[in-house]
Amino acid sequence: MRSRFRAPALPALATVLLALSASGSAFARDAAEGRAIAERWCASCHLVSPDQETAVDGVASFREVAARGPLEDGALETFLADPHPAMPDMALTREEISDLATYIESLSD
């Protein structure tokens, strides 16, 4: 019996899924949730919100990171998925990373 599944559709589907994933549009981006993640994981070193009073000297605030200008699509998410060595191993999901990046980007306003 011959399958009705068409193999040529598979590469097209994979391309669409990869594009959605890379652009971050596969997830609903939630800045409020991103702020909560930042306060939980990042506030011990970074100034992550306007009402935070202390942070580690010499560590960029999230507002400073946002002020550096727009990054290529997905660049901030890529960095957060594999952060620099001094950062804790947060093991965030893709959705959490997207939310955190959205929050940081919202601070550029």
Kinemage of the C-alpha trace (Angstrom):
@kinemage 1
@onewidth
@group {chain A} dominant
@subgroup {mainchain}
@vectorlist {calphas} color= white
{ca met a 1} P 0.000 0.000 0.000
{ca arg a 2} L 1.330 3.358 -0.997
{ca ser a 3} L 1.457 6.187 1.552
{ca arg a 4} L -0.347 9.420 0.803
{ca phe a 5} L 2.346 11.397 2.605
{ca arg a 6} L 4.265 13.606 0.228
{ca ala a 7} L 7.957 13.939 1.022
{ca pro a 8} L 8.393 17.313 -0.795
{ca ala a 9} L 6.111 18.945 1.799
{ca leu a 10} L 8.541 18.057 4.570
{ca pro a 11} L 11.315 20.521 3.602
{ca ala a 12} L 8.772 23.328 3.228
{ca leu a 13} L 7.330 22.619 6.668
{ca ala a 14} L 10.802 22.484 8.209
{ca thr a 15} L 11.693 25.835 6.613
{ca val a 16} L 8.568 27.495 8.020
{ca leu a 17} L 9.148 26.093 11.506
{ca leu a 18} L 12.784 27.188 11.508
{ca ala a 19} L 11.860 30.685 10.362
{ca leu a 20} L 9.240 31.007 13.087
{ca ser a 21} L 11.650 29.732 15.702
{ca ala a 22} L 14.502 32.013 14.630
{ca ser a 23} L 12.337 35.113 14.543
{ca gly a 24} L 10.837 34.465 17.948
{ca ser a 25} L 7.344 34.668 16.511
{ca ala a 26} L 6.678 31.031 17.353
{ca phe a 27} L 6.045 32.222 20.907
{ca ala a 28} L 3.830 34.909 22.331
{ca arg a 29} L 6.352 37.409 23.604
{ca asp a 30} L 5.430 38.643 27.096
{ca ala a 31} L 7.466 41.551 28.520
{ca ala a 32} L 5.786 41.268 31.939
{ca glu a 33} L 6.832 37.642 32.212
{ca gly a 34} L 10.301 38.633 30.989
{ca arg a 35} L 10.565 41.189 33.787
{ca ala a 36} L 9.646 38.511 36.350
{ca ile a 37} L 12.367 36.246 34.927
{ca ala a 38} L 14.870 39.127 35.021
{ca glu a 39} L 14.036 39.902 38.630
{ca arg a 40} L 14.442 36.238 39.573
{ca trp a 41} L 17.627 35.433 37.609
{ca cys a 42} L 19.413 38.658 36.666
{ca ala a 43} L 18.830 41.233 39.413
{ca ser a 44} L 21.648 39.952 41.610
{ca cys a 45} L 24.126 41.481 39.105
{ca his a 46} L 22.199 43.739 36.675
{ca leu a 47} L 19.833 46.628 37.263
{ca val a 48} L 16.812 45.088 35.602
{ca ser a 49} L 14.031 47.515 36.501
{ca pro a 50} L 13.615 51.198 37.325
{ca asp a 51} L 12.722 50.481 40.959
{ca gln a 52} L 15.823 48.361 41.653
{ca glu a 53} L 18.431 50.240 43.705
{ca thr a 54} L 21.588 48.112 43.690
{ca ala a 55} L 23.601 46.016 41.273
{ca val a 56} L 27.186 44.925 40.740
{ca asp a 57} L 29.493 47.789 39.725
{ca gly a 58} L 30.550 47.668 36.097
{ca val a 59} L 27.743 45.355 35.016
{ca ala a 60} L 25.495 46.817 32.324
{ca ser a 61} L 21.931 47.591 33.313
{ca phe a 62} L 19.173 46.195 31.142
{ca arg a 63} L 18.322 49.763 30.108
{ca glu a 64} L 21.955 50.183 28.895
{ca val a 65} L 21.742 46.923 26.973
{ca ala a 66} L 18.492 48.057 25.359
{ca ala a 67} L 19.956 51.477 24.519
{ca arg a 68} L 22.703 49.882 22.430
{ca gly a 69} L 20.170 49.750 19.653
{ca pro a 70} L 18.228 47.087 17.876
{ca leu a 71} L 19.992 43.807 17.305
{ca glu a 72} L 19.583 41.445 14.406
{ca asp a 73} L 16.459 39.343 14.780
{ca gly a 74} L 17.114 36.658 17.337
{ca ala a 75} L 20.577 37.907 18.386
{ca leu a 76} L 19.579 38.640 21.977
{ca glu a 77} L 17.746 35.336 22.247
{ca thr a 78} L 20.798 33.525 20.891
{ca phe a 79} L 23.013 35.196 23.489
{ca leu a 80} L 20.605 34.391 26.327
{ca ala a 81} L 20.447 30.746 25.257
{ca asp a 82} L 24.226 30.456 25.702
{ca pro a 83} L 25.224 33.301 28.060
{ca his a 84} L 28.722 34.431 28.965
{ca pro a 85} L 30.606 32.356 31.599
{ca ala a 86} L 29.999 34.660 34.582
{ca met a 87} L 26.234 34.293 34.212
{ca pro a 88} L 24.430 31.489 36.032
{ca asp a 89} L 23.256 28.462 34.099
{ca met a 90} L 19.638 29.561 33.929
{ca ala a 91} L 18.463 26.735 31.664
{ca leu a 92} L 15.574 28.852 30.383
{ca thr a 93} L 13.078 27.548 27.874
{ca arg a 94} L 12.847 29.160 24.430
{ca glu a 95} L 9.645 30.895 25.514
{ca glu a 96} L 11.298 32.289 28.663
{ca ile a 97} L 14.249 33.509 26.601
{ca ser a 98} L 11.862 35.199 24.185
{ca asp a 99} L 10.012 36.856 27.078
{ca leu a 100} L 13.266 38.052 28.663
{ca ala a 101} L 14.517 39.484 25.368
{ca thr a 102} L 11.159 41.205 24.859
{ca tyr a 103} L 11.423 42.806 28.293
{ca ile a 104} L 14.972 44.033 27.638
{ca glu a 105} L 13.954 45.424 24.245
{ca ser a 106} L 10.984 47.205 25.856
{ca leu a 107} L 13.383 49.273 27.962
{ca ser a 108} L 14.698 51.109 24.877
{ca asp a 109} L 11.566 53.289 24.749
